[in-house]
Amino acid sequence: MIEPLISLGQTNVAIPPMGLGTWQWGDRIFWSYGKTHSESNLQPAFNYALEQGINFFDTAEVYGQGQSERLLGKCIQAAGKPVVVATKFFPFPWRLLRSNLRSALRASLGRLGLKQVDLYQIHWPFLPVPVEAWAEALADACQDGLVRAVGVSNYNEKQLRRSYSVLSRREVKLASNQISYSLLDRAIEKNGMLKLCQELGVTVIAYSPLAKGMLSGKYTPENPPPGMRNRLYNAAYLAKIQPLVRLLREIGLAHGGKLPSQVALNWVICKGAVPIPGVKNIQQAQDNVNALGWRLTPEEVTTLDQASDEI
Ligand SMILES: NC(=O)c1ccc[n+]([C@@H]2O[C@H](COP(=O)([O-])OP(=O)(O)OC[C@H]3O[C@@H](n4cnc5c(N)ncnc54)[C@H](OP(=O)(O)O)[C@@H]3O)[C@@H](O)[C@H]2O)c1
């Protein structure tokens, strides 16, 4: 193991300081599964991460319409080693009852081939069901032993506080808020979410920590990302982020040749959050694992903050 484990929130679930995201696994629409990567790429990536102590995997029932959970389940069964699995419930507008969460959870467990998930998260705080009702349903699942810890995702301060207090009444700790966080999206620093989570002992799980690949440095105005990411990150935006990418590269060199992606992930860890970069193959898993085992200096973090403020 490259680094000691940390607690997920104030629960007894232990995780490494970085996990691995699996939205890419089975998702054809956004991540071009079947074109850029396929099932044969996943087990090697999974095994490599596991060997290096990255045993925390994030998925969701909606990723690839259940395919991500199925593919992750296959990897887990084949490896036969203990892992920490996080998945998510999607509050579709037709899901109106607390019992809907229980059914969705059972379906996720079936696809994953598990009896219990380590972290069950509400994917988005969508109406019409108030967040309190889903918090009650999470507490039920926890108390029935179907999940070890519960979390939320994409919640704002009010939604997080409301869920936290319902769970506290049920004597369940809210373990985490999974939210977008990277050098190209620092909203949680500015809107107080990062601070609130730290005060409440809730782990911030940082999704899109590489800004969907943009912080790897491989995308430029001349080499834009393929598929739907093209619309999110146009040539003008890619041109704007190049000074930050250059700085990531420069700082990486001062750390023995770390890659921009590794510096970007390390920055998230230095801020006190747990990044879960999504990977498509073993090469990306290997690169990302090397974001661990070292830390940026406080001065480098400040310099990166300043460069990201310029964008
Ligand atoms: N809760 C939520 O609402 C939510 C939303 C989004 C994501 N998530 C979770 O967070 C995870 C990560 O977020 P994300 O997938 O959106 O974005 P990300 O981790 O910022 O970017 C992932 C993409 O970056 C590229 N990449 C990864 N490692 C790389 C490396 N070492 N070198 C070069 N390129 C690399 C790959 O795409 P290419 O090779 O195609 O460039 C990969 O698909 C997801 O898998 C999912 O589990 C949750």
The ligand as a Gaussian input file, in Angstrom:
#p B3LYP/6-31G(d) Opt

LIG

0 1
 N      -21.722000      11.886000      -8.602000
 C      -21.762000      12.368000      -9.808000
 O      -22.711000      13.067000     -10.211000
 C      -20.620000      12.063000     -10.739000
 C      -20.450000      12.787000     -11.934000
 C      -19.355000      12.491000     -12.737000
 C      -18.453000      11.491000     -12.356000
 N      -18.666000      10.784000     -11.191000
 C      -17.716000       9.735000     -10.750000
 O      -16.411000      10.279000     -10.718000
 C      -15.537000       9.515000     -11.572000
 C      -14.505000      10.445000     -12.189000
 O      -15.083000      11.552000     -12.870000
 P      -15.096000      11.667000     -14.463000
 O      -14.995000      10.333000     -15.030000
 O      -16.254000      12.547000     -14.810000
 O      -13.819000      12.557000     -14.835000
 P      -12.229000      12.495000     -14.602000
 O      -11.894000      11.467000     -13.611000
 O      -11.853000      13.892000     -14.344000
 O      -11.699000      12.096000     -16.055000
 C      -11.716000      10.793000     -16.490000
 C      -11.189000      10.703000     -17.916000
 O       -9.918000      11.316000     -18.010000
 C       -9.068000      10.561000     -18.865000
 N       -7.979000      10.071000     -18.019000
 C       -8.043000       9.428000     -16.817000
 N       -6.833000       9.174000     -16.317000
 C       -5.963000       9.672000     -17.211000
 C       -4.552000       9.723000     -17.258000
 N       -3.806000       9.236000     -16.272000
 N       -3.975000      10.297000     -18.341000
 C       -4.716000      10.820000     -19.335000
 N       -6.061000      10.797000     -19.349000
 C       -6.677000      10.241000     -18.295000
 C       -9.910000       9.429000     -19.427000
 O      -10.594000       9.843000     -20.617000
 P       -9.956000       9.896000     -22.083000
 O       -8.836000       8.914000     -22.110000
 O      -11.076000       9.574000     -22.999000
 O       -9.514000      11.328000     -22.214000
 C      -10.961000       9.257000     -18.361000
 O      -12.118000       8.700000     -18.864000
 C      -16.481000       8.824000     -12.555000
 O      -15.926000       7.675000     -13.148000
 C      -17.640000       8.508000     -11.647000
 O      -17.372000       7.347000     -10.885000
 C      -19.710000      11.084000     -10.376000

